[in-house]
């Protein structure tokens, strides 16, 4: 290689566009003859447009500037509501949003039937929907049900009925104060308390 090669010289970079600023004019304040070296926004209905004022009058203009000047109460309220979300579009969630965008009609069950739902998240159909969901029984709950002489399919009414019968049968007063019956009586009460705390009855 001969000579010095600067690879950065080969990269062409476009010239930066200078911000177009208006040529300096006189102050736009009525009766002022000073130079208008300072810009001030014209307002909400004239985005990107500016007045040219001198220093004293730009300060005066900024003190009295009102973005909402010329807007009625409804327009101001709409702007404030839109400002809460950064002026981005929003929509409701859930069934109401579906109704809002479909002429007030709620989503029908036909939509659920048409949707592919292998895990039945939208709800089971047919005979499966009529069958109650089986509760998962923990080991302590199963042991408590065994203590009461019941299985995991027992309803709340069955548990209460069985508990009352066993309490009457194994109460120490009904068995002459027997120690063995007292221990069994205590187990029945503890089992029932556990099932009640777990929401079985």
N, C-alpha and C positions, 0 to 999 in steps of 0.2 A: 504494500500500500504506500502510495506516495502522497505526501502532503497531509495536512491536518483535516480530518473529516469530523464535523460536528453533526451528529445525527439529529439533534434537536432543531437544526436549521431546516431540515426537510419537512418537519411537521408544520402544516399550514393551519393557522388559527385565525378564525374570522375576527374582524375588528369588532371591538365592543361598541354596541350602539349607545350613543350618548343619550341620556334622558332629554327629551325635547322640553326645554323650558321656554316659556314665552319671553320675548324680548322685554326688557325693562320698560315699563310705561309709568304714567303718572298715577298717583293715588286715586282710587275710585270713590273715595269718600266725598260726598257733596261739599264743594267749596274749598277742598284741599288741593294745593299745587305742588306738594312734595312728591318725591319719587316713590313709586309703589314697589318697593323691594321685597315685600313680605306677602306670602300667599295665605289665603284663608278659604276653607271649603264653602261652597255656595249653599249646600244643604242636602237633605235626604232625597229630593227629587232631581238633583243635578249632580250625581256621583261623578267624580273625576274632574269637576269644573271648579275653578278657583277665582276669587277676587284678588286684586292686587292693592295692597294698602301700605301706607307708611307705618313706621313702628308704633307711633301713638295710636293710630286708628285701628291697627290690627289687634292691639291690646283691648281697645274699646269694643271692637267687633266680637272678640272671643269671650268677653265678659257677658255679652248679651246673646250669644249664639244659642239657638234652640233647634235641634235636629228635627223636632216634630212640628215646627211651625207650618201652618197651612194644612195639617192633617186633622181629620175629625176624630171624635172619641173612639169610634169603632176601629179605625185604622191604627190608632195608637195601641189599643188593647190587643189587636191582632199581631202587631209587631212585637209587643212584650211577650205574648204567649209563644210566638215563634222563636224569640230570643232564648227562651228557657231550654230549647233543644239545639241551639246554635244555628237556627234557621234551616235545619235539615228535616225532611219529611218523616213523620212517625205514623204508626198504625196500632190498633188495639190487638191484643192477643186473645186466643180462645174462640169460642163459638160466636161471640159478638162481632169479631173481625170478619169472619166468614159471612155473616148475615149482612154486614155493612157493604161488602164488596159484591154481593150477589142479590141486590134488590130487596133486602130485608128477609130473605128466605134462610132459615136455619139449615145447617148441614143435615141431610136426611140419613136414615139408616141404610139407604141404598148405597151411599158413598162407602160406608163401612163394609158392606157386603162385597162391593166391587174391589176394595183395596186388598192387596195381597198381604196377609197377616199370618205367617206360619207360626208365630209364637203367641197368637191370640191376645195381643196387647190391647186391641180395640174391643175385646170382649168375645167370649166363645159364642158359637152359634149352634142351634139345634138342641139335641139331647144333652150335650155337654154343658150348655148354659144353665140347664135346670138343676144339674147336680151341684150340691154345695161343695165348696173347696175344702179338702181335708186338711185339718190343722196338723202342723208338725209338732210332735210331742217330745219334750226333752226327757232326759233320763230321770230327773227328780220328780217331774210331773207324772211319768209313767209309774214310778214307785209309789207315789201318793195314790194314784188310781187303784193300783194293786192292793194297797192297804185298805181301801174302801170296798174292795171286791168288784171293781169295775174295769172296763177296758177303755181304749182311747176313743171309742165312738160314743161315749156317754154324753148326754146333754146336761145342761145346767140344772134342769128340774130333776133328772135322775140322780145327779150327784147330791143335791140337797135332800132328796127323799132318803137315799141310802145313808147319808150322814145322820139324819134324825133317828133312823131305825137302829143304827149301830150305837149311837150315844145312849139311847134307852136301854139297849141290851147289855152294854158293857159298863154302865155307870156303877161306881163302887157301892152306892147305896142299894142298888138292885141286886148286888152280888155279895152282900154281907161284908163289905170292906176288904175283899180279896186283893192281895198285892199283885198277882198276875193279871187280874182284870183291870187294875188301876194302870198298869203299864200299857196294856192294849188300848185303854180309853185315851191315854195321853197321845199315843201314836195316831189314833183316829182324828183327834182334834188338830194335831200338827199337820196331818195330811190335808185336811179340809182347809186350813188356813193357807197352806201353800197353793192349793188349787184356786182359792178365792183371790189371792194376790196375783196369780198368773192370768186371771180373767176367765177362768172356766165356769165360774158361777157367781 
